[in-house]
Amino acid sequence: MTDAKAEFAEFVRLLGPSVYRLALAITGSPDMADDLFQQTFLLMLEKKPSFSCAAQARVWLLKSVRKLAASSFRRGESARTYPLESAGERGAPDSLDFELLDLLNTLPEKYRQATLLFYVEDMSISDISKALCITVPAVKTRLMRARKMLRDVYGKENLL
């Protein structure tokens, strides 16, 4: 195996679970999650994006999953075929919730990324800071503003 192939295989091994988890949460179907998983990594091979810091690849991949899923839904190629209650049985983490993902999609991108990484991917504030190439106080501010936006829109106290 060439160095480039080995590096890519390692990259998929490290970031693949996050990509698959989000794809499964969005689609509710293991088969469609597999398709999104493959499309996302193929897109990365085609686009060959460059990142100013290595951890941004995770954010790019997760954003790509969401965009590919939205495109697929618009074309009518997919629909949630399993109820949320069965997602845990099918391999999705128990804490992953479709309602939370729907709420996150209402946020502006910069707030959505930080919130998704914190609440869905369970990344630390320090890791999010590195992934987004912003300061730790900026991450805290984005999370605080995102929570406020969600409370304002949905009128719920202590939403997150």
N, C-alpha and C positions, 0 to 999 in steps of 0.2 A: 504494500500500500504506500502510495506516495505521501510526502509530508503534508501536502495540501489536503488530500483525502483524509488522512489521519487527524489533522486539525479540525476539519469539518465534522468528522465522526465524533470527536470529543466535544465539540461545540453542541451538536445535537444531543449527545448524552447528558450534558450539563443543563441545557435550557429546554430540551424537549418536554420534560414533565410539566413545566409551567405552561408551555404552549398547548399541550394536550388538555391540561386541566381547564384552561380558559375556554378552549374550543368545545369541550364537553359541557361546560357550564352554559355556554351560549346556545348550543344546539340541542342538548339533552339526548343526543344520540351518539353512541360510540362509533358507529359507522361514519356519520357525518363529521365527527370530531377527528377521526383518522384522515378523512379527506382534507379537512382544513389544516391539519398538522402538516400533511405532505405539501399542500399548496403554499403554505407559509414558508417552508424551507426551500421549496423550488423558487419562489419569488425572491428569496434572499440570494440564491445562486444566480438568478438572472440579473437582478439589480446591482449586486455586489456593492452594497452600501458601505460607506466608511464611517467610522464613529470616532468622535473626538476623545472619548474614553471608552474602554472596552465594555464596561457595564451597560452602556447605552444600547447594546445589541438586544438585551432582554426587553427593554422598553419598545424598541423598534419591532421586535417579533410579536409582542403582545398587541401592539397597535395594529400590526398587519393582520393578525388573527381577527380582530374586531372588524376591520374594513373588509376583509374577504368574506366573513360571515354575513355582514350587512349586504354586500353585493349578491351573495348567494340567495339570501332571503328575498331581495328585490326581484331576482329572476324567478323566484318561486321554486327553486331547486331543493329547498329544505324547509322543514318545519319541526318544531319540537314534537317528538313522537313518544316521549316518556314523561310521566309526571315527575315533578320535582322530588316527591317522596322517594322515588326509586333511584334518584341520582346517586345517593350514598351507596346503594346496593350495586350500582353499576361502576363504582370506582371513583366517583367524585368525592372530594373531601366534604365532611358533614357541614363545615362552616360556610361552604360555598353556596350562595343563595342567588337565585335568578332575580329576585326582587332587588337585592343590593346592586347587582350588575345593571339592571334597568335604571335604578336611581343614579348610578355613576355616569351613565350615558347622557344624563341631562346636564352634567357639569361641563364647563369649558375645558378644553384639552389639557391645559397645564395643571388644573386642579384634579381632573379625572385621573391623569397618570399617577400623581403622587398618592391619591386615595386608593387607587387600584393596587398599587404596589404595597401600600401599607396594610390595607384590610383584606385583600384577596390573596396576594402573594406572600403576606406575612413578613415583609422585609423590614428591617430596622430603619429608623430615620437616617442613621449614618449611611447605610447601604443605598437608600433612596437618593441621598445627597450625591453619592458617587455615580449612581446610575443616570441621574438627570443632569449631572455636572452643575449643581447649584449648591449653595451653602446649607448647612443644617438649619439655621434660622429660617431660610427661605422655604424649606420643606415643612417646618412647623407652621409657618404662616399659611402655606397652601392648604395644609390639612385643616387648620382652623377655619379658613375661609370656605373651604368645601363643606365642612360640617354646618357652618352658618347658612350657606346657600341651600343646602338640603333641608334644614329646619325651616327656613323661610318659605321654600317652595311647598313643602309638604306639611308644615305646621305641626311638626312632631317635636316634642322635647326629648333630648337625649337620644336622638336617632342613631348616632354612632358612638 
